[in-house]
Amino acid sequence: MEFQELIGTRRSIRFFDPKRPVEQEKIQKILEACLIASCAVNAHWLRAIVVKRDDIPKAELEKLKNPVQAVVIELAPVHIYFYADLGVVNRVKGSRLRQLVDANIVASTHGWSTKFVDEVVYPMILKPMTESPQYPAMAAFDCGIAACQGLLMAFEQGLGACLTAFTAPIIGAITKPPADWFPLYQLNVGYSLESREAGGQRPRPPFEEQYFLGKYGNPFPRDPKVVEELKKSKMLQAPAPQPGRKEELRRLARQLNLPE
Ligand SMILES: Cc1cc2nc3c(=O)[nH]c(=O)nc-3n(C[C@H](O)[C@H](O)[C@H](O)COP(=O)(O)O)c2cc1C
């Protein structure tokens, strides 16, 4: 799928075929997409543990449910639990930046050298960063970038997906992540039972309320010509509510034995 159509076609899918397994190679491709995401100081905070839903004991799956994700995690055959590895910066101590220097990616033109990484960047910037109150948020931002690439890759491969919250201590008792991994969200993956439209593109706040030019309060101008171009490229698609969605939800409820 073309890039603009792909980001326009992605929806949070909440109805999966619970019995249709997902090919392992498709999961691998999701993870490969995460791995090549842009990441601050080349640190790679995102960690993931893939769990097949049916490998989670029934009683534990029940305990993992909360009111906003219970049905999604029950239906999705694959859960990818995402974490931020908060210990990575002080473990690798600039070595992933040195890799960029050694590979001639960052160069002396911009002030980079292994000496600069070892004597300035790690001790004076990266180490103090890990001690700042903003550090978990910075790491989580980085992980979100990587997870988003994986999310889009799921749709590129004909799968459906939805990020949800997860109950870290319950799944952690099974998956045993290191203590310094900060739990983020889980990506639920499977074959969608929803139509491609899945009720339409979801409501968004007005563009002008979200983005500014020059200073806060001065909305970034939304050019209608650009909007039309994005409709043509299928990045902007028909918004929810779409006709037929109620019938679709009724059909899905009956098919999956869920309350209507
Ligand atoms: C980090 C994150 C966490 C989310 N958690 C949940 C969740 O727990 N349950 C749920 O039903 N949807 C969850 N969602 C999906 C959002 O509700 C959804 O992205 C939003 O309504 C916009 O719809 P769209 O993804 O179809 O464009 C989450 C999305 C993100 C990005």
The ligand as an SDF file (V2000), in Angstrom:
LIG
                    3D

 31 33  0  0  0  0  0  0  0  0999 V2000
   -0.9260    4.4220   23.4920 C   0  0  0  0  0  0  0  0  0  0  0  0
   -2.3320    4.0160   23.1370 C   0  0  0  0  0  0  0  0  0  0  0  0
   -3.0880    3.3200   24.0570 C   0  0  0  0  0  0  0  0  0  0  0  0
   -4.3770    2.9100   23.7320 C   0  0  0  0  0  0  0  0  0  0  0  0
   -5.0960    2.1740   24.6360 N   0  0  0  0  0  0  0  0  0  0  0  0
   -6.3220    1.7190   24.2720 C   0  0  0  0  0  0  0  0  0  0  0  0
   -7.0660    0.8750   25.1550 C   0  0  0  0  0  0  0  0  0  0  0  0
   -6.6340    0.5440   26.2600 O   0  0  0  0  0  0  0  0  0  0  0  0
   -8.2640    0.4270   24.7240 N   0  0  0  0  0  0  0  0  0  0  0  0
   -8.7800    0.7420   23.4900 C   0  0  0  0  0  0  0  0  0  0  0  0
   -9.8790    0.2860   23.1570 O   0  0  0  0  0  0  0  0  0  0  0  0
   -8.0920    1.5410   22.6350 N   0  0  0  0  0  0  0  0  0  0  0  0
   -6.8920    2.0270   22.9900 C   0  0  0  0  0  0  0  0  0  0  0  0
   -6.1790    2.8120   22.1160 N   0  0  0  0  0  0  0  0  0  0  0  0
   -6.7440    3.1580   20.8080 C   0  0  0  0  0  0  0  0  0  0  0  0
   -7.2660    4.5900   20.8000 C   0  0  0  0  0  0  0  0  0  0  0  0
   -8.4830    4.6740   21.4780 O   0  0  0  0  0  0  0  0  0  0  0  0
   -7.4120    5.0350   19.3380 C   0  0  0  0  0  0  0  0  0  0  0  0
   -6.1310    5.0860   18.7910 O   0  0  0  0  0  0  0  0  0  0  0  0
   -8.0840    6.3840   19.1610 C   0  0  0  0  0  0  0  0  0  0  0  0
   -9.4170    6.3230   19.5500 O   0  0  0  0  0  0  0  0  0  0  0  0
   -8.0230    6.8540   17.7160 C   0  0  0  0  0  0  0  0  0  0  0  0
   -8.5760    5.8850   16.8510 O   0  0  0  0  0  0  0  0  0  0  0  0
   -7.7480    5.2010   15.6880 P   0  0  0  0  0  0  0  0  0  0  0  0
   -6.5440    4.5420   16.2970 O   0  0  0  0  0  0  0  0  0  0  0  0
   -8.6800    4.1900   15.0790 O   0  0  0  0  0  0  0  0  0  0  0  0
   -7.3640    6.2570   14.7170 O   0  0  0  0  0  0  0  0  0  0  0  0
   -4.9080    3.2350   22.4470 C   0  0  0  0  0  0  0  0  0  0  0  0
   -4.1260    3.9400   21.5220 C   0  0  0  0  0  0  0  0  0  0  0  0
   -2.8490    4.3210   21.8580 C   0  0  0  0  0  0  0  0  0  0  0  0
   -2.0260    5.0710   20.8380 C   0  0  0  0  0  0  0  0  0  0  0  0
  1  2  1  0
  2  3  1  0
  2 30  2  0
  3  4  2  0
  4  5  1  0
  4 28  1  0
  5  6  2  0
  6  7  1  0
  6 13  1  0
  7  8  2  0
  7  9  1  0
  9 10  1  0
 10 11  2  0
 10 12  1  0
 12 13  2  0
 13 14  1  0
 14 15  1  0
 14 28  1  0
 15 16  1  0
 16 17  1  0
 16 18  1  0
 18 19  1  0
 18 20  1  0
 20 21  1  0
 20 22  1  0
 22 23  1  0
 23 24  1  0
 24 25  2  0
 24 26  1  0
 24 27  1  0
 28 29  2  0
 29 30  1  0
 30 31  1  0
M  END
$$$$
